[in-house]
Amino acid sequence: MTTPTTGIAIERDLALRVAADRLAAEFDRIGRETIERFLDSSYEHVADGARIETFLPLMAERFARQRLRALARVEHEHDHGTPTVLFVCPDNAARSLMALALVEHLAGDGAVAWSAGARPAPGIDPAVVEAMAERGIDLSEEFPKPWTDEIVDAADVVVTMGGASCPVRRGARHESWPVWVPDGELSIDAARRVRDELEERIRDLLARLGVRDVSA
């Protein structure tokens, strides 16, 4: 007899196998064993502290895809000419996620951005989602993630905030931004202030990297 717990495990395993098939088709230069290992460890990362388990396989696939793209850049395409920026903050629930989204909004395909937390929170601060929506940027499906070795290795620029730290590969640029957030849940006014400060800093960073602002 199949118990509810067993049924959930079977559904999870099936979802992860299907995800592995999709990733294997997308990253045909990376071995299946590596893809499955990344997917399994990504699932462990996103499951740690998660409040809702329903979407964990999908979240794991998205995180594994980001990590595999980073690995591909390191192994095959590091001289791709497109700057890659990694934003790291303590919990990846506000500052670093907002920074990632603003780079994508302002730079388009001119830069690649990733974000991570030293100790990822269970979810994004709701005020962050609201404040970014005011800029036409949807963060409602994003979730906090940790940094991993291949993501750090693929970064040309590592920006840390809030006292967070991570390794920086030799030759990469490191910047520390004093972007302050209050303790506890952000108010919408505080989220707007953080968003606007980050936007100013990111416009400056992109200009220094020679990346054109496509939002104008």
C-alpha positions as CSV (number, residue, x, y, z in Angstrom):
1,M,0.0,0.0,0.0
2,T,1.3,3.5,-1.0
3,T,1.3,5.9,1.9
4,P,0.8,9.7,1.3
5,T,4.5,10.2,2.1
6,T,5.5,7.6,-0.4
7,G,3.3,9.1,-3.0
8,I,4.9,12.5,-2.6
9,A,8.3,11.0,-2.9
10,I,7.4,9.2,-6.1
11,E,6.0,12.4,-7.6
12,R,9.1,14.3,-6.5
13,D,11.4,11.7,-8.1
14,L,9.4,11.7,-11.3
15,A,9.5,15.5,-11.5
16,L,13.3,15.6,-11.0
17,R,13.8,12.9,-13.7
18,V,11.8,15.0,-16.1
19,A,13.8,18.1,-15.1
20,A,17.0,16.2,-15.6
21,D,15.9,15.3,-19.1
22,R,15.1,18.9,-20.0
23,L,18.5,20.1,-18.6
24,A,20.4,17.3,-20.4
25,A,18.8,18.5,-23.7
26,E,19.7,22.1,-23.0
27,F,23.3,21.5,-21.8
28,D,24.4,18.8,-24.2
29,R,28.1,19.5,-23.6
30,I,27.7,18.6,-19.9
31,G,27.4,15.0,-18.8
32,R,24.2,13.6,-17.5
33,E,25.9,12.6,-14.2
34,T,26.9,16.2,-13.6
35,I,23.5,17.4,-14.4
36,E,21.8,15.0,-12.0
37,R,24.3,15.9,-9.3
38,F,23.7,19.6,-9.7
39,L,19.9,19.0,-9.7
40,D,20.0,16.9,-6.6
41,S,22.2,19.4,-4.7
42,S,20.0,22.2,-5.9
43,Y,17.0,20.5,-4.5
44,E,18.7,20.1,-1.2
45,H,19.5,23.8,-1.2
46,V,16.0,25.0,-2.0
47,A,14.3,22.5,0.3
48,D,16.3,23.6,3.3
49,G,13.9,25.8,5.2
50,A,11.3,25.8,2.5
51,R,7.8,26.5,3.8
52,I,5.9,24.9,0.9
53,E,7.1,21.7,-0.9
54,T,4.8,21.8,-3.9
55,F,7.1,23.7,-6.2
56,L,10.5,22.5,-4.9
57,P,11.3,20.4,-8.1
58,L,10.6,23.4,-10.3
59,M,12.7,25.7,-8.0
60,A,15.5,23.1,-8.0
61,E,15.4,23.0,-11.8
62,R,15.7,26.7,-12.1
63,F,18.6,26.9,-9.6
64,A,20.3,24.0,-11.3
65,R,19.9,25.7,-14.7
66,Q,21.6,28.8,-13.3
67,R,24.5,26.8,-11.9
68,L,24.9,24.8,-15.2
69,R,25.0,28.0,-17.2
70,A,27.8,29.2,-14.8
71,L,29.6,25.9,-15.2
72,A,29.4,26.2,-19.0
73,R,30.8,29.7,-18.9
74,V,33.7,28.5,-16.8
75,E,34.5,25.4,-18.8
76,H,33.7,26.6,-22.4
77,E,32.8,30.2,-22.7
78,H,34.7,32.3,-20.1
79,D,35.9,34.8,-22.7
80,H,32.4,35.4,-23.9
81,G,32.8,39.2,-23.7
82,T,29.6,39.7,-21.7
83,P,30.3,40.8,-18.1
84,T,28.8,38.6,-15.4
85,V,28.0,40.2,-12.1
86,L,27.2,38.3,-8.9
87,F,25.4,40.1,-6.1
88,V,25.7,38.6,-2.6
89,C,23.9,39.8,0.6
90,P,23.2,37.9,3.9
91,D,19.8,36.4,3.0
92,N,19.2,37.0,-0.7
93,A,15.7,38.2,0.2
94,A,16.0,41.9,-0.8
95,R,19.1,43.7,-1.9
96,S,20.9,41.1,-4.0
97,L,17.6,40.0,-5.7
98,M,16.7,43.6,-6.4
99,A,20.2,44.3,-7.8
100,L,20.0,41.2,-10.1
101,A,16.6,42.3,-11.5
102,L,17.7,45.9,-12.0
103,V,20.7,44.7,-14.0
104,E,18.5,42.6,-16.2
105,H,16.1,45.5,-16.6
106,L,18.8,48.1,-17.4
107,A,21.3,46.1,-19.4
108,G,19.1,43.5,-21.3
109,D,21.5,41.1,-23.0
110,G,24.5,43.4,-22.3
111,A,25.3,41.8,-19.0
112,V,24.6,38.7,-17.0
113,A,23.5,38.9,-13.4
114,W,23.2,36.4,-10.6
115,S,22.3,36.8,-6.9
116,A,22.9,34.8,-3.8
117,G,22.8,34.8,0.0
118,A,25.3,33.7,2.6
119,R,22.4,32.3,4.6
120,P,19.3,32.3,2.3
121,A,16.0,33.2,3.8
122,P,12.9,31.1,3.4
123,G,11.3,33.6,1.0
124,I,11.5,37.1,-0.5
125,D,10.4,40.1,1.5
126,P,6.9,41.0,0.3
127,A,7.7,44.7,0.1
128,V,10.6,44.0,-2.3
129,V,8.2,42.3,-4.7
130,E,5.8,45.3,-4.5
131,A,8.5,47.9,-4.9
132,M,10.0,46.2,-8.0
133,A,6.5,45.8,-9.5
134,E,6.3,49.5,-9.5
135,R,9.2,49.5,-11.9
136,G,7.5,46.9,-14.1
137,I,9.8,44.1,-12.8
138,D,8.2,40.8,-11.6
139,L,10.0,39.1,-8.7
140,S,6.9,37.1,-7.5
141,E,8.4,33.8,-8.7
142,E,12.0,34.4,-7.4
143,F,13.4,32.7,-4.3
144,P,16.5,33.1,-2.2
145,K,19.5,30.9,-3.2
146,P,23.0,30.3,-1.9
147,W,26.2,31.0,-3.8
148,T,28.0,28.0,-5.2
149,D,31.5,27.5,-6.4
150,E,30.7,27.5,-10.1
151,I,28.6,30.7,-9.8
152,V,31.5,32.5,-8.0
153,D,34.0,31.2,-10.6
154,A,31.9,32.5,-13.5
155,A,31.6,36.0,-12.1
156,D,33.6,38.9,-13.5
157,V,32.4,41.2,-10.8
158,V,31.3,40.2,-7.2
159,V,29.3,42.8,-5.3
160,T,28.8,42.1,-1.6
161,M,26.3,44.0,0.6
162,G,25.4,43.9,4.3
163,G,28.6,42.4,5.5
164,A,28.1,39.2,3.4
165,S,31.2,37.5,2.0
166,C,32.1,34.8,-0.5
167,P,35.3,33.8,-2.3
168,V,36.3,35.8,-5.3
169,R,38.2,34.1,-8.1
170,R,41.6,35.5,-9.1
171,G,41.2,38.3,-11.7
172,A,37.6,39.1,-10.8
173,R,36.6,42.5,-9.5
174,H,35.2,42.8,-6.0
175,E,33.1,45.7,-4.7
176,S,31.4,46.2,-1.3
177,W,28.3,48.4,-1.4
178,P,27.1,49.9,1.9
179,V,23.4,49.5,1.0
180,W,21.6,49.4,4.4
181,V,18.3,47.7,5.2
182,P,16.6,47.8,8.6
183,D,16.2,44.6,10.7
184,G,13.0,42.7,10.3
185,E,10.5,42.9,7.5
186,L,10.9,45.9,5.1
187,S,8.2,48.5,4.8
188,I,7.3,49.6,1.3
189,D,9.0,53.0,1.8
190,A,12.2,51.3,2.9
191,A,12.1,48.9,0.0
192,R,11.7,51.9,-2.4
193,R,14.7,53.6,-0.9
194,V,16.8,50.5,-1.3
195,R,15.6,50.0,-4.8
196,D,16.4,53.6,-5.8
197,E,19.9,53.5,-4.2
198,L,20.6,50.2,-6.0
199,E,19.4,51.6,-9.3
200,E,21.8,54.5,-9.0
201,R,24.7,52.3,-8.1
202,I,24.0,49.8,-10.9
203,R,23.7,52.5,-13.5
204,D,27.2,53.6,-12.4
205,L,28.5,50.0,-12.5
206,L,27.1,49.3,-15.9
207,A,28.7,52.5,-17.2
208,R,32.1,51.5,-15.8
209,L,31.7,48.1,-17.5
210,G,30.8,49.7,-20.8
211,V,27.3,48.3,-20.9
212,R,24.6,50.3,-22.6
213,D,21.4,51.2,-20.7
214,V,18.6,49.7,-22.8
215,S,15.8,51.0,-20.5
216,A,15.9,54.6,-21.8
